[in-house]
Amino acid sequence: MSDTSLQPAILLVEDDSQLFNEIKSLMGFMGFDTFYVNDLDALAGALNNGEFICVLLGAFKGERSRVEALQKIQLSNLSVLLFNQDKSNLDKYQSQFKHVLSHLEMPLKYEPVSEALKKARAPAAAVGKLVSRIPKLGGNSAAIQYVRTMIEQVAKTSASVLILGESGTGKEVVARNIHALSNRCKAGFVPVNCGAIPADLLESELFGHEKGAFTGAINSRQGRFELAEKGTLFLDEIGDMSLPMQVKLLRVLQERTFERVGSNKSIQSDVRILAATHRNLEFNIKDGKFREDLFYRLNVFPIELPSLRERLEDVPFLLQDQVDKLEADNRGSVRLTAEATEMLSQYSWPGNVRELSNLVERLSILYPDSIVDAQHLPPKYQPVSTFQPVEKTFKSDPPFNPALMFADLDENDEIEKGLLRKLPDDLPKKISDGFSEMAITENGSTIDDDGLDLKEHLAGLEVLLIRQALGKTKGVVAHAAKLLKMRRTTLVEKLKKYDIKA
């Protein structure tokens, strides 16, 4: 599989499927995919078809089966880490099999596993293939994990896949992962950007042409369909394809044959089609810009990629991925402080992952092998502060605005701590019972003859404003924090204190 893996992969050989789930979570956190087998035939298939960093060998069906497994693994030249078995087996197996490295105690823990994996070495060729052939779909958010699951489910089938998402979200990365996981992985992956090729040349680009078919055709030429035979053809920006070309593509998909431009000889085609677009094809169908029959041919299995602003929790992982990529390519390095990372985790990223990648490369050029703090980021990535020195903003005292009292306080601010420390224990219940909906006038709040508990009142007002901000941003905490002109971490702490569900 890991020829077929979404990330560099570990091969797990173990009987207990529940244990696999636990190990998969740990390996996922460490940046590895995990491929699981529980019999010798499946092990042989995985070793023949896949590329792995190493093998984790567990209690696997007793002594005899473990020895047979080690014999198969030794032929693949992979390192072996033992676990979930008697530690005394380490010396015994090391005397027979040179690639058995160490034994891991249960339950598996991050540090010893990390150290063991550093010692494990896959063949250089296999590692090279992993880096070059399988781009990483970065992040650990629920949205991106769902995309990975969809990829795994559809990869082994022959179904056409339509990959949807904004520009820069990684649609080609998804396509390459589907190909890498598929049974066609040993054949070619051929990408075509339908929006980058003029409409009158796209037919020749896809189907090829014969010598003399048109002016400038001085030689016969294979098209992308022929180059992708037995493999995968990726049609990027399919929504930009002209209607006449859509008709010709539909015919190929239906009949599995095509002709080169200038020829009447039919050529059989065994190609899997993956298509991608940032456009809403269903709207294009209504506008007469895209054929409905072609849409249903392509949309057998849709995968929709979330924008980066919908998974801002992935930004720290993606930043590190891009830094690692720069270092692996010997194109420099850079380090971001926690404050810079936090600031970038609040940015809306209209250019998605592509914009993030470009930013990291730009920072590595501006600050080579240096530490980048928040103030070093380009201005567009820094939140615009509404707080300026008073003398520059007001000629006299400004009108009282209670919201500003809480707007820019950090969670470590002693004033805020002092205030919140004195709030009543039952405040969250009061808030949920409607306390925060107290009468607020246009110019402030009213005070009756019985007086007013200012601390409770301001806390209630703060809760009301937080809820309004969350409502306006549909529960996106980072965006709500921007509206309230505070740090995201500060808002998260307030949500916890007031028991507010985002």
Helices and strands as residue ranges (DSSP letters): G 2-4, E 9-13, H 17-29, E 33-37, H 40-49, E 54-57, H 62-76, E 80-83, H 89-96, E 100-104, H 110-119, H 124-133, H 142-155, E 161-164, H 171-181, E 189-193, H 199-207, H 224-227, E 232-236, G 238-240, H 243-255, E 257-259, E 266-268, E 272-277, H 281-286, H 292-298, E 301-304, G 308-310, G 312-314, H 315-328, E 335-336, H 338-344, H 352-366, E 371-372, G 374-376, G 379-381, H 390-393, H 404-407, H 414-421, H 427-432, G 435-437, H 454-472, H 477-483, H 488-498
